[in-house]
Amino acid sequence: RKKKLPFMPSVIGLITSPTGAVLQDILHRLQDRMPTPVLLWPVAVQGAMAAGQISKALEGFNHLPPSLWPK
């Protein structure tokens, strides 16, 4: 069953390349508009390995214990 999303998230998880400009853009916008802790799961975003890494990152976030979330 789907859970309702909170009005303001307490943590945001990002799955992206740690070296891309997109990451810096997202972090900058979040800091300006909604300062929230961010968890980064670094993956390849292009190439043959990208799809598998992104899929595993989604599974990883879904199984991440709450004790590891920033407070």
All heavy atoms as TSV, in Angstrom:
chain	resi	resn	atom	element	x	y	z
A	1	ARG	N	N	0.828	-1.182	0.000
A	1	ARG	CA	C	0.000	0.000	0.000
A	1	ARG	C	C	0.869	1.241	0.000
A	1	ARG	O	O	1.879	1.289	0.677
A	1	ARG	CB	C	-0.908	-0.006	1.206
A	1	ARG	CG	C	-1.822	-1.214	1.224
A	1	ARG	CD	C	-2.870	-1.041	2.280
A	1	ARG	NE	N	-3.682	-2.230	2.251
A	1	ARG	CZ	C	-4.965	-2.222	2.055
A	1	ARG	NH1	N	-5.602	-1.077	1.924
A	1	ARG	NH2	N	-5.646	-3.321	2.026
A	2	LYS	N	N	0.429	2.211	-0.724
A	2	LYS	CA	C	1.188	3.455	-0.810
A	2	LYS	C	C	0.994	4.280	0.448
A	2	LYS	O	O	-0.090	4.345	1.014
A	2	LYS	CB	C	0.746	4.262	-2.021
A	2	LYS	CG	C	1.149	3.642	-3.328
A	2	LYS	CD	C	0.844	4.575	-4.475
A	2	LYS	CE	C	1.309	3.949	-5.773
A	2	LYS	NZ	N	1.081	4.841	-6.894
A	3	LYS	N	N	2.076	4.921	0.861
A	3	LYS	CA	C	2.020	5.834	1.988
A	3	LYS	C	C	1.933	7.251	1.457
A	3	LYS	O	O	2.505	7.570	0.420
A	3	LYS	CB	C	3.282	5.701	2.844
A	3	LYS	CG	C	3.428	4.363	3.512
A	3	LYS	CD	C	4.711	4.340	4.330
A	3	LYS	CE	C	4.926	2.996	4.955
A	3	LYS	NZ	N	6.187	2.957	5.710
A	4	LYS	N	N	1.244	8.103	2.184
A	4	LYS	CA	C	1.191	9.508	1.797
A	4	LYS	C	C	2.565	10.128	2.027
A	4	LYS	O	O	3.243	9.824	2.997
A	4	LYS	CB	C	0.149	10.253	2.614
A	4	LYS	CG	C	-1.252	9.898	2.237
A	4	LYS	CD	C	-2.232	10.822	2.906
A	4	LYS	CE	C	-3.619	10.517	2.394
A	4	LYS	NZ	N	-4.582	11.511	2.845
A	5	LEU	N	N	2.967	10.978	1.108
A	5	LEU	CA	C	4.233	11.684	1.248
A	5	LEU	C	C	4.109	12.776	2.300
A	5	LEU	O	O	3.078	13.448	2.384
A	5	LEU	CB	C	4.649	12.310	-0.083
A	5	LEU	CG	C	5.000	11.339	-1.198
A	5	LEU	CD1	C	5.267	12.107	-2.488
A	5	LEU	CD2	C	6.207	10.514	-0.833
A	6	PRO	N	N	5.136	12.972	3.107
A	6	PRO	CA	C	5.078	14.059	4.084
A	6	PRO	C	C	5.132	15.403	3.367
A	6	PRO	O	O	5.654	15.512	2.264
A	6	PRO	CB	C	6.334	13.842	4.930
A	6	PRO	CG	C	7.240	13.041	4.074
A	6	PRO	CD	C	6.374	12.222	3.166
A	7	PHE	N	N	4.577	16.417	4.025
A	7	PHE	CA	C	4.570	17.749	3.427
A	7	PHE	C	C	5.993	18.217	3.167
A	7	PHE	O	O	6.309	18.696	2.091
A	7	PHE	CB	C	3.831	18.743	4.313
A	7	PHE	CG	C	3.880	20.157	3.798
A	7	PHE	CD1	C	3.217	20.498	2.623
A	7	PHE	CD2	C	4.599	21.128	4.452
A	7	PHE	CE1	C	3.274	21.797	2.127
A	7	PHE	CE2	C	4.658	22.421	3.964
A	7	PHE	CZ	C	3.992	22.750	2.804
A	8	MET	N	N	6.845	18.057	4.154
A	8	MET	CA	C	8.255	18.426	4.013
A	8	MET	C	C	9.087	17.191	4.347
A	8	MET	O	O	9.004	16.682	5.457
A	8	MET	CB	C	8.621	19.563	4.965
A	8	MET	CG	C	7.922	20.875	4.665
A	8	MET	SD	S	8.445	21.611	3.124
A	8	MET	CE	C	9.930	22.407	3.617
A	9	PRO	N	N	9.875	16.725	3.423
A	9	PRO	CA	C	10.682	15.533	3.720
A	9	PRO	C	C	11.763	15.839	4.757
A	9	PRO	O	O	12.294	16.945	4.808
A	9	PRO	CB	C	11.309	15.185	2.372
A	9	PRO	CG	C	11.305	16.455	1.602
A	9	PRO	CD	C	10.101	17.216	2.067
A	10	SER	N	N	12.079	14.835	5.577
A	10	SER	CA	C	13.133	15.026	6.566
A	10	SER	C	C	14.499	14.667	5.995
A	10	SER	O	O	15.521	15.113	6.496
A	10	SER	CB	C	12.846	14.198	7.813
A	10	SER	OG	O	12.718	12.836	7.469
A	11	VAL	N	N	14.506	13.857	4.933
A	11	VAL	CA	C	15.731	13.450	4.251
A	11	VAL	C	C	15.406	13.266	2.775
A	11	VAL	O	O	14.328	12.782	2.431
A	11	VAL	CB	C	16.276	12.117	4.803
A	11	VAL	CG1	C	17.510	11.680	4.043
A	11	VAL	CG2	C	16.566	12.202	6.277
A	12	ILE	N	N	16.329	13.651	1.904
A	12	ILE	CA	C	16.149	13.444	0.468
A	12	ILE	C	C	17.279	12.544	-0.013
A	12	ILE	O	O	18.445	12.781	0.287
A	12	ILE	CB	C	16.179	14.786	-0.298
A	12	ILE	CG1	C	14.981	15.632	0.108
A	12	ILE	CG2	C	16.206	14.547	-1.809
A	12	ILE	CD1	C	14.966	17.019	-0.478
A	13	GLY	N	N	16.926	11.497	-0.741
A	13	GLY	CA	C	17.914	10.605	-1.318
A	13	GLY	C	C	18.112	10.916	-2.787
A	13	GLY	O	O	17.148	11.027	-3.531
A	14	LEU	N	N	19.352	11.060	-3.188
A	14	LEU	CA	C	19.683	11.335	-4.585
A	14	LEU	C	C	20.481	10.169	-5.152
A	14	LEU	O	O	21.426	9.696	-4.524
A	14	LEU	CB	C	20.534	12.595	-4.713
A	14	LEU	CG	C	19.875	13.929	-4.465
A	14	LEU	CD1	C	20.913	15.051	-4.568
A	14	LEU	CD2	C	18.772	14.179	-5.444
A	15	ILE	N	N	20.095	9.740	-6.325
A	15	ILE	CA	C	20.817	8.713	-7.046
A	15	ILE	C	C	21.321	9.379	-8.315
A	15	ILE	O	O	20.544	9.679	-9.217
A	15	ILE	CB	C	19.900	7.516	-7.373
A	15	ILE	CG1	C	19.369	6.896	-6.093
A	15	ILE	CG2	C	20.631	6.499	-8.232
A	15	ILE	CD1	C	18.305	5.845	-6.312
A	16	THR	N	N	22.623	9.642	-8.359
A	16	THR	CA	C	23.199	10.331	-9.515
A	16	THR	C	C	24.716	10.211	-9.482
A	16	THR	O	O	25.285	9.671	-8.537
A	16	THR	CB	C	22.770	11.817	-9.548
A	16	THR	OG1	O	23.152	12.376	-10.807
A	16	THR	CG2	C	23.361	12.606	-8.411
A	17	SER	N	N	25.334	10.747	-10.492
A	17	SER	CA	C	26.793	10.775	-10.549
A	17	SER	C	C	27.319	11.779	-9.520
A	17	SER	O	O	26.808	12.901	-9.437
A	17	SER	CB	C	27.244	11.188	-11.947
A	17	SER	OG	O	28.619	11.477	-11.944
A	18	PRO	N	N	28.336	11.404	-8.758
A	18	PRO	CA	C	28.871	12.349	-7.773
A	18	PRO	C	C	29.721	13.454	-8.392
A	18	PRO	O	O	30.045	14.421	-7.723
A	18	PRO	CB	C	29.733	11.455	-6.867
A	18	PRO	CG	C	30.146	10.335	-7.739
A	18	PRO	CD	C	28.996	10.103	-8.705
A	19	THR	N	N	30.040	13.328	-9.677
A	19	THR	CA	C	30.914	14.321	-10.304
A	19	THR	C	C	30.194	15.208	-11.310
A	19	THR	O	O	30.806	16.115	-11.862
A	19	THR	CB	C	32.083	13.618	-11.028
A	19	THR	OG1	O	31.550	12.734	-12.011
A	19	THR	CG2	C	32.938	12.839	-10.046
A	20	GLY	N	N	28.930	14.987	-11.539
A	20	GLY	CA	C	28.208	15.763	-12.541
A	20	GLY	C	C	27.756	17.117	-12.030
A	20	GLY	O	O	27.583	17.339	-10.831
A	21	ALA	N	N	27.561	18.023	-12.935
A	21	ALA	CA	C	27.080	19.368	-12.586
A	21	ALA	C	C	25.659	19.333	-12.052
A	21	ALA	O	O	25.269	20.198	-11.261
A	21	ALA	CB	C	27.152	20.278	-13.811
A	22	VAL	N	N	24.897	18.329	-12.440
A	22	VAL	CA	C	23.505	18.219	-11.979
A	22	VAL	C	C	23.453	18.123	-10.461
A	22	VAL	O	O	22.605	18.739	-9.821
A	22	VAL	CB	C	22.815	17.003	-12.629
A	22	VAL	CG1	C	21.465	16.734	-11.999
A	22	VAL	CG2	C	22.682	17.201	-14.120
A	23	LEU	N	N	24.364	17.366	-9.887
A	23	LEU	CA	C	24.386	17.221	-8.424
A	23	LEU	C	C	24.552	18.577	-7.760
A	23	LEU	O	O	23.822	18.909	-6.824
A	23	LEU	CB	C	25.501	16.272	-7.998
A	23	LEU	CG	C	25.709	16.148	-6.492
A	23	LEU	CD1	C	24.464	15.624	-5.799
A	23	LEU	CD2	C	26.908	15.274	-6.206
A	24	GLN	N	N	25.484	19.361	-8.226
A	24	GLN	CA	C	25.709	20.678	-7.629
A	24	GLN	C	C	24.489	21.584	-7.805
A	24	GLN	O	O	24.133	22.337	-6.897
A	24	GLN	CB	C	26.957	21.335	-8.214
A	24	GLN	CG	C	28.228	20.579	-7.901
A	24	GLN	CD	C	28.411	20.315	-6.414
A	24	GLN	OE1	O	28.231	21.205	-5.587
A	24	GLN	NE2	N	28.759	19.084	-6.072
A	25	ASP	N	N	23.834	21.501	-8.951
A	25	ASP	CA	C	22.612	22.286	-9.181
A	25	ASP	C	C	21.519	21.889	-8.198
A	25	ASP	O	O	20.854	22.743	-7.607
A	25	ASP	CB	C	22.103	22.096	-10.609
A	25	ASP	CG	C	22.996	22.748	-11.645
A	25	ASP	OD1	O	23.832	23.599	-11.267
A	25	ASP	OD2	O	22.844	22.414	-12.834
A	26	ILE	N	N	21.326	20.588	-8.005
A	26	ILE	CA	C	20.282	20.108	-7.085
A	26	ILE	C	C	20.599	20.548	-5.659
A	26	ILE	O	O	19.724	21.062	-4.958
A	26	ILE	CB	C	20.146	18.574	-7.179
A	26	ILE	CG1	C	19.557	18.182	-8.529
A	26	ILE	CG2	C	19.284	18.035	-6.044
A	26	ILE	CD1	C	19.597	16.691	-8.810
A	27	LEU	N	N	21.830	20.344	-5.233
A	27	LEU	CA	C	22.199	20.730	-3.866
A	27	LEU	C	C	22.043	22.225	-3.648
A	27	LEU	O	O	21.582	22.664	-2.585
A	27	LEU	CB	C	23.635	20.289	-3.572
A	27	LEU	CG	C	23.869	18.784	-3.516
A	27	LEU	CD1	C	25.354	18.482	-3.336
A	27	LEU	CD2	C	23.042	18.124	-2.434
A	28	HIS	N	N	22.399	23.015	-4.649
A	28	HIS	CA	C	22.261	24.470	-4.536
A	28	HIS	C	C	20.790	24.863	-4.406
A	28	HIS	O	O	20.420	25.681	-3.560
A	28	HIS	CB	C	22.906	25.137	-5.755
A	28	HIS	CG	C	22.881	26.620	-5.701
A	28	HIS	ND1	N	22.021	27.379	-6.463
A	28	HIS	CD2	C	23.603	27.495	-4.946
A	28	HIS	CE1	C	22.217	28.650	-6.184
A	28	HIS	NE2	N	23.177	28.746	-5.278
A	29	ARG	N	N	19.931	24.293	-5.230
A	29	ARG	CA	C	18.498	24.623	-5.178
A	29	ARG	C	C	17.878	24.175	-3.862
A	29	ARG	O	O	17.061	24.885	-3.276
A	29	ARG	CB	C	17.742	23.977	-6.341
A	29	ARG	CG	C	18.112	24.515	-7.681
A	29	ARG	CD	C	17.701	25.991	-7.823
A	29	ARG	NE	N	18.375	26.553	-8.964
A	29	ARG	CZ	C	19.246	27.536	-8.913
A	29	ARG	NH1	N	19.522	28.122	-7.791
A	29	ARG	NH2	N	19.832	27.989	-9.996
A	30	LEU	N	N	18.257	23.000	-3.392
A	30	LEU	CA	C	17.730	22.535	-2.109
A	30	LEU	C	C	18.151	23.455	-0.981
A	30	LEU	O	O	17.355	23.771	-0.099
A	30	LEU	CB	C	18.200	21.109	-1.817
A	30	LEU	CG	C	17.512	20.003	-2.603
A	30	LEU	CD1	C	18.190	18.667	-2.346
A	30	LEU	CD2	C	16.035	19.918	-2.247
A	31	GLN	N	N	19.399	23.880	-0.996
A	31	GLN	CA	C	19.882	24.785	0.049
A	31	GLN	C	C	19.117	26.103	0.029
A	31	GLN	O	O	18.773	26.642	1.078
A	31	GLN	CB	C	21.382	25.049	-0.124
A	31	GLN	CG	C	21.993	25.840	1.001
A	31	GLN	CD	C	21.916	25.114	2.330
A	31	GLN	OE1	O	22.023	23.903	2.400
A	31	GLN	NE2	N	21.715	25.859	3.387
A	32	ASP	N	N	18.820	26.604	-1.162
A	32	ASP	CA	C	18.084	27.864	-1.285
A	32	ASP	C	C	16.631	27.743	-0.853
A	32	ASP	O	O	16.081	28.626	-0.215
A	32	ASP	CB	C	18.094	28.357	-2.738
A	32	ASP	CG	C	19.425	28.932	-3.159
A	32	ASP	OD1	O	20.292	29.146	-2.286
A	32	ASP	OD2	O	19.608	29.157	-4.376
A	33	ARG	N	N	15.987	26.653	-1.235
A	33	ARG	CA	C	14.531	26.545	-1.089
A	33	ARG	C	C	14.072	25.689	0.071
A	33	ARG	O	O	12.992	25.906	0.614
A	33	ARG	CB	C	13.933	25.996	-2.376
A	33	ARG	CG	C	14.198	26.912	-3.548
A	33	ARG	CD	C	13.642	26.357	-4.811
A	33	ARG	NE	N	14.013	27.221	-5.923
A	33	ARG	CZ	C	13.724	26.972	-7.171
A	33	ARG	NH1	N	13.076	25.870	-7.491
A	33	ARG	NH2	N	14.091	27.803	-8.118
A	34	MET	N	N	14.851	24.678	0.408
A	34	MET	CA	C	14.396	23.752	1.430
A	34	MET	C	C	15.601	23.037	2.030
A	34	MET	O	O	15.908	21.910	1.644
A	34	MET	CB	C	13.425	22.728	0.802
A	34	MET	CG	C	12.855	21.740	1.754
A	34	MET	SD	S	11.660	20.630	0.988
A	34	MET	CE	C	12.545	19.994	-0.421
A	35	PRO	N	N	16.332	23.663	2.928
A	35	PRO	CA	C	17.512	23.013	3.506
A	35	PRO	C	C	17.114	21.698	4.178
A	35	PRO	O	O	16.377	21.693	5.152
A	35	PRO	CB	C	18.027	24.025	4.520
A	35	PRO	CG	C	17.409	25.321	4.149
A	35	PRO	CD	C	16.121	24.992	3.463
A	36	THR	N	N	17.549	20.618	3.601
A	36	THR	CA	C	17.191	19.281	4.056
A	36	THR	C	C	18.419	18.386	3.919
A	36	THR	O	O	19.156	18.510	2.947
A	36	THR	CB	C	16.051	18.714	3.173
A	36	THR	OG1	O	14.969	19.633	3.182
A	36	THR	CG2	C	15.570	17.383	3.661
A	37	PRO	N	N	18.638	17.478	4.875
A	37	PRO	CA	C	19.750	16.539	4.708
A	37	PRO	C	C	19.579	15.718	3.428
A	37	PRO	O	O	18.467	15.335	3.062
A	37	PRO	CB	C	19.654	15.640	5.941
A	37	PRO	CG	C	18.901	16.445	6.945
A	37	PRO	CD	C	17.951	17.292	6.152
A	38	VAL	N	N	20.694	15.455	2.756
A	38	VAL	CA	C	20.678	14.725	1.492
A	38	VAL	C	C	21.594	13.512	1.605
A	38	VAL	O	O	22.730	13.636	2.075
A	38	VAL	CB	C	21.151	15.628	0.327
A	38	VAL	CG1	C	21.257	14.837	-0.963
A	38	VAL	CG2	C	20.211	16.808	0.152
A	39	LEU	N	N	21.082	12.363	1.195
A	39	LEU	CA	C	21.897	11.154	1.077
A	39	LEU	C	C	22.191	10.937	-0.391
A	39	LEU	O	O	21.276	10.893	-1.203
A	39	LEU	CB	C	21.140	9.943	1.627
A	39	LEU	CG	C	20.870	9.906	3.122
A	39	LEU	CD1	C	20.036	8.680	3.475
A	39	LEU	CD2	C	22.168	9.902	3.889
A	40	LEU	N	N	23.449	10.807	-0.725
A	40	LEU	CA	C	23.851	10.594	-2.118
A	40	LEU	C	C	24.245	9.140	-2.314
A	40	LEU	O	O	25.080	8.613	-1.577
A	40	LEU	CB	C	25.022	11.499	-2.490
A	40	LEU	CG	C	25.645	11.246	-3.860
A	40	LEU	CD1	C	24.645	11.547	-4.975
A	40	LEU	CD2	C	26.903	12.064	-4.028
A	41	TRP	N	N	23.647	8.502	-3.309
A	41	TRP	CA	C	24.050	7.159	-3.713
A	41	TRP	C	C	24.700	7.322	-5.081
A	41	TRP	O	O	24.015	7.502	-6.078
A	41	TRP	CB	C	22.832	6.249	-3.802
A	41	TRP	CG	C	23.191	4.800	-3.772
A	41	TRP	CD1	C	23.930	4.122	-4.691
A	41	TRP	CD2	C	22.816	3.857	-2.780
A	41	TRP	NE1	N	24.034	2.819	-4.341
A	41	TRP	CE2	C	23.357	2.622	-3.156
A	41	TRP	CE3	C	22.073	3.931	-1.614
A	41	TRP	CZ2	C	23.175	1.467	-2.414
A	41	TRP	CZ3	C	21.895	2.792	-0.881
A	41	TRP	CH2	C	22.439	1.577	-1.274
A	42	PRO	N	N	26.029	7.276	-5.152
A	42	PRO	CA	C	26.718	7.530	-6.420
A	42	PRO	C	C	26.567	6.364	-7.396
A	42	PRO	O	O	26.729	5.208	-7.019
A	42	PRO	CB	C	28.167	7.719	-6.008
A	42	PRO	CG	C	28.299	7.045	-4.696
A	42	PRO	CD	C	26.952	7.056	-4.050
A	43	VAL	N	N	26.224	6.679	-8.631
A	43	VAL	CA	C	26.064	5.692	-9.695
A	43	VAL	C	C	26.559	6.283	-11.008
A	43	VAL	O	O	26.692	7.490	-11.142
A	43	VAL	CB	C	24.585	5.256	-9.875
A	43	VAL	CG1	C	24.038	4.595	-8.630
A	43	VAL	CG2	C	23.709	6.437	-10.270
A	44	ALA	N	N	26.777	5.392	-11.968
A	44	ALA	CA	C	27.021	5.837	-13.342
A	44	ALA	C	C	25.661	6.215	-13.927
A	44	ALA	O	O	24.670	5.523	-13.700
A	44	ALA	CB	C	27.663	4.730	-14.158
A	45	VAL	N	N	25.585	7.306	-14.642
A	45	VAL	CA	C	24.310	7.727	-15.231
A	45	VAL	C	C	24.277	7.524	-16.739
A	45	VAL	O	O	23.266	7.785	-17.377
A	45	VAL	CB	C	23.973	9.195	-14.869
A	45	VAL	CG1	C	23.724	9.323	-13.370
A	45	VAL	CG2	C	25.069	10.141	-15.313
A	46	GLN	N	N	25.388	7.066	-17.284
A	46	GLN	CA	C	25.463	6.770	-18.717
A	46	GLN	C	C	26.237	5.475	-18.884
A	46	GLN	O	O	27.034	5.094	-18.037
A	46	GLN	CB	C	26.177	7.883	-19.481
A	46	GLN	CG	C	25.464	9.202	-19.459
A	46	GLN	CD	C	26.247	10.267	-20.231
A	46	GLN	OE1	O	27.399	10.079	-20.580
A	46	GLN	NE2	N	25.602	11.387	-20.497
A	47	GLY	N	N	25.985	4.835	-20.004
A	47	GLY	CA	C	26.753	3.644	-20.328
A	47	GLY	C	C	26.027	2.359	-19.974
A	47	GLY	O	O	24.921	2.355	-19.417
A	48	ALA	N	N	26.682	1.257	-20.274
A	48	ALA	CA	C	26.076	-0.061	-20.135
A	48	ALA	C	C	25.777	-0.424	-18.677
A	48	ALA	O	O	24.844	-1.178	-18.404
A	48	ALA	CB	C	26.994	-1.112	-20.754
A	49	MET	N	N	26.548	0.099	-17.746
A	49	MET	CA	C	26.355	-0.268	-16.339
A	49	MET	C	C	25.352	0.615	-15.609
A	49	MET	O	O	24.954	0.307	-14.488
A	49	MET	CB	C	27.691	-0.221	-15.612
A	49	MET	CG	C	28.682	-1.217	-16.167
A	49	MET	SD	S	30.339	-1.253	-15.415
A	49	MET	CE	C	30.323	-0.119	-14.104
A	50	ALA	N	N	24.920	1.681	-16.221
A	50	ALA	CA	C	24.077	2.665	-15.532
A	50	ALA	C	C	22.764	2.070	-15.035
A	50	ALA	O	O	22.398	2.255	-13.872
A	50	ALA	CB	C	23.807	3.858	-16.438
A	51	ALA	N	N	22.040	1.375	-15.872
A	51	ALA	CA	C	20.720	0.864	-15.484
A	51	ALA	C	C	20.813	-0.063	-14.281
A	51	ALA	O	O	20.016	0.042	-13.335
A	51	ALA	CB	C	20.066	0.154	-16.657
A	52	GLY	N	N	21.774	-0.955	-14.281
A	52	GLY	CA	C	21.936	-1.871	-13.160
A	52	GLY	C	C	22.301	-1.156	-11.872
A	52	GLY	O	O	21.792	-1.487	-10.801
A	53	GLN	N	N	23.187	-0.176	-11.964
A	53	GLN	CA	C	23.586	0.575	-10.778
A	53	GLN	C	C	22.424	1.386	-10.210
A	53	GLN	O	O	22.238	1.447	-8.989
A	53	GLN	CB	C	24.758	1.504	-11.104
A	53	GLN	CG	C	26.062	0.796	-11.298
A	53	GLN	CD	C	27.218	1.766	-11.515
A	53	GLN	OE1	O	27.095	2.980	-11.285
A	53	GLN	NE2	N	28.342	1.235	-11.957
A	54	ILE	N	N	21.642	1.983	-11.083
A	54	ILE	CA	C	20.496	2.778	-10.630
A	54	ILE	C	C	19.461	1.884	-9.970
A	54	ILE	O	O	18.911	2.199	-8.914
A	54	ILE	CB	C	19.897	3.582	-11.800
A	54	ILE	CG1	C	20.904	4.643	-12.250
A	54	ILE	CG2	C	18.568	4.213	-11.410
A	54	ILE	CD1	C	20.566	5.312	-13.569
A	55	SER	N	N	19.215	0.724	-10.562
A	55	SER	CA	C	18.261	-0.229	-9.993
A	55	SER	C	C	18.716	-0.683	-8.606
A	55	SER	O	O	17.922	-0.726	-7.660
A	55	SER	CB	C	18.111	-1.424	-10.927
A	55	SER	OG	O	17.275	-2.386	-10.367
A	56	LYS	N	N	19.988	-1.005	-8.464
A	56	LYS	CA	C	20.513	-1.438	-7.168
A	56	LYS	C	C	20.474	-0.301	-6.144
A	56	LYS	O	O	20.254	-0.533	-4.961
A	56	LYS	CB	C	21.925	-1.969	-7.324
A	56	LYS	CG	C	21.957	-3.334	-7.964
A	56	LYS	CD	C	23.363	-3.874	-8.067
A	56	LYS	CE	C	23.325	-5.235	-8.756
A	56	LYS	NZ	N	24.642	-5.815	-8.897
A	57	ALA	N	N	20.676	0.927	-6.590
A	57	ALA	CA	C	20.608	2.072	-5.684
A	57	ALA	C	C	19.188	2.254	-5.152
A	57	ALA	O	O	18.995	2.529	-3.964
A	57	ALA	CB	C	21.081	3.344	-6.384
A	58	LEU	N	N	18.196	2.086	-6.014
A	58	LEU	CA	C	16.798	2.174	-5.561
A	58	LEU	C	C	16.511	1.107	-4.511
A	58	LEU	O	O	15.904	1.382	-3.465
A	58	LEU	CB	C	15.839	2.027	-6.743
A	58	LEU	CG	C	15.760	3.222	-7.674
A	58	LEU	CD1	C	15.024	2.857	-8.950
A	58	LEU	CD2	C	15.072	4.383	-6.977
A	59	GLU	N	N	16.945	-0.114	-4.778
A	59	GLU	CA	C	16.763	-1.187	-3.805
A	59	GLU	C	C	17.508	-0.879	-2.510
A	59	GLU	O	O	17.003	-1.118	-1.410
A	59	GLU	CB	C	17.261	-2.513	-4.378
A	59	GLU	CG	C	16.404	-3.060	-5.489
A	59	GLU	CD	C	16.984	-4.321	-6.119
A	59	GLU	OE1	O	17.860	-4.967	-5.492
A	59	GLU	OE2	O	16.558	-4.658	-7.234
A	60	GLY	N	N	18.712	-0.337	-2.652
A	60	GLY	CA	C	19.497	0.011	-1.475
A	60	GLY	C	C	18.828	1.052	-0.601
A	60	GLY	O	O	18.787	0.909	0.621
A	61	PHE	N	N	18.292	2.092	-1.212
A	61	PHE	CA	C	17.577	3.109	-0.433
A	61	PHE	C	C	16.352	2.511	0.246
A	61	PHE	O	O	16.039	2.853	1.388
A	61	PHE	CB	C	17.149	4.288	-1.315
A	61	PHE	CG	C	18.159	5.406	-1.356
A	61	PHE	CD1	C	18.480	6.012	-2.560
A	61	PHE	CD2	C	18.774	5.884	-0.224
A	61	PHE	CE1	C	19.397	7.048	-2.632
A	61	PHE	CE2	C	19.697	6.918	-0.262
A	61	PHE	CZ	C	20.002	7.502	-1.478
A	62	ASN	N	N	15.664	1.614	-0.427
A	62	ASN	CA	C	14.481	0.993	0.165
A	62	ASN	C	C	14.819	0.115	1.365
A	62	ASN	O	O	13.968	-0.101	2.223
A	62	ASN	CB	C	13.726	0.175	-0.881
A	62	ASN	CG	C	12.946	1.036	-1.829
A	62	ASN	OD1	O	12.533	2.143	-1.490
A	62	ASN	ND2	N	12.740	0.565	-3.039
A	63	HIS	N	N	16.036	-0.388	1.431
A	63	HIS	CA	C	16.438	-1.262	2.529
A	63	HIS	C	C	17.367	-0.581	3.534
A	63	HIS	O	O	17.857	-1.224	4.449
A	63	HIS	CB	C	17.108	-2.522	1.972
A	63	HIS	CG	C	16.159	-3.398	1.229
A	63	HIS	ND1	N	16.051	-3.379	-0.145
A	63	HIS	CD2	C	15.241	-4.284	1.669
A	63	HIS	CE1	C	15.113	-4.229	-0.511
A	63	HIS	NE2	N	14.604	-4.794	0.566
A	64	LEU	N	N	17.590	0.697	3.366
A	64	LEU	CA	C	18.482	1.432	4.250
A	64	LEU	C	C	17.840	1.564	5.634
A	64	LEU	O	O	16.710	2.038	5.751
A	64	LEU	CB	C	18.751	2.824	3.660
A	64	LEU	CG	C	19.869	3.639	4.260
A	64	LEU	CD1	C	21.213	2.953	4.036
A	64	LEU	CD2	C	19.885	5.011	3.631
A	65	PRO	N	N	18.536	1.146	6.703
A	65	PRO	CA	C	17.934	1.253	8.035
A	65	PRO	C	C	17.809	2.716	8.448
A	65	PRO	O	O	18.702	3.528	8.189
A	65	PRO	CB	C	18.910	0.508	8.930
A	65	PRO	CG	C	20.171	0.390	8.180
A	65	PRO	CD	C	19.849	0.533	6.718
A	66	PRO	N	N	16.705	3.052	9.103
A	66	PRO	CA	C	16.491	4.441	9.534
A	66	PRO	C	C	17.611	4.986	10.428
A	66	PRO	O	O	17.824	6.181	10.484
A	66	PRO	CB	C	15.166	4.394	10.289
A	66	PRO	CG	C	14.456	3.216	9.705
A	66	PRO	CD	C	15.535	2.221	9.366
A	67	SER	N	N	18.350	4.103	11.085
A	67	SER	CA	C	19.432	4.574	11.958
A	67	SER	C	C	20.536	5.270	11.178
A	67	SER	O	O	21.320	6.025	11.734
A	67	SER	CB	C	20.013	3.398	12.738
A	67	SER	OG	O	20.570	2.445	11.860
A	68	LEU	N	N	20.622	5.029	9.858
A	68	LEU	CA	C	21.641	5.675	9.032
A	68	LEU	C	C	21.166	6.982	8.414
A	68	LEU	O	O	21.948	7.682	7.798
A	68	LEU	CB	C	22.088	4.730	7.921
A	68	LEU	CG	C	22.804	3.461	8.368
A	68	LEU	CD1	C	23.158	2.599	7.165
A	68	LEU	CD2	C	24.035	3.790	9.164
A	69	TRP	N	N	19.900	7.324	8.587
A	69	TRP	CA	C	19.386	8.573	8.008
A	69	TRP	C	C	19.901	9.741	8.838
A	69	TRP	O	O	19.966	9.679	10.066
A	69	TRP	CB	C	17.864	8.597	8.046
A	69	TRP	CG	C	17.218	7.513	7.240
A	69	TRP	CD1	C	17.817	6.657	6.363
A	69	TRP	CD2	C	15.846	7.164	7.253
A	69	TRP	NE1	N	16.886	5.800	5.836
A	69	TRP	CE2	C	15.672	6.092	6.341
A	69	TRP	CE3	C	14.746	7.655	7.919
A	69	TRP	CZ2	C	14.434	5.495	6.113
A	69	TRP	CZ3	C	13.518	7.073	7.687
A	69	TRP	CH2	C	13.370	6.019	6.787
A	70	PRO	N	N	20.261	10.836	8.183
A	70	PRO	CA	C	20.671	12.035	8.935
A	70	PRO	C	C	19.520	12.545	9.786
A	70	PRO	O	O	18.354	12.401	9.433
A	70	PRO	CB	C	21.015	13.053	7.854
A	70	PRO	CG	C	21.103	12.302	6.588
A	70	PRO	CD	C	20.316	11.039	6.764
A	71	LYS	N	N	19.857	13.108	10.907
A	71	LYS	CA	C	18.819	13.649	11.807
A	71	LYS	C	C	18.747	15.142	11.678
A	71	LYS	O	O	19.639	15.809	11.403
A	71	LYS	CB	C	19.130	13.286	13.249
A	71	LYS	CG	C	19.326	11.807	13.438
A	71	LYS	CD	C	18.126	11.192	14.048
A	71	LYS	CE	C	18.390	9.759	14.408
A	71	LYS	NZ	N	17.920	8.737	13.651
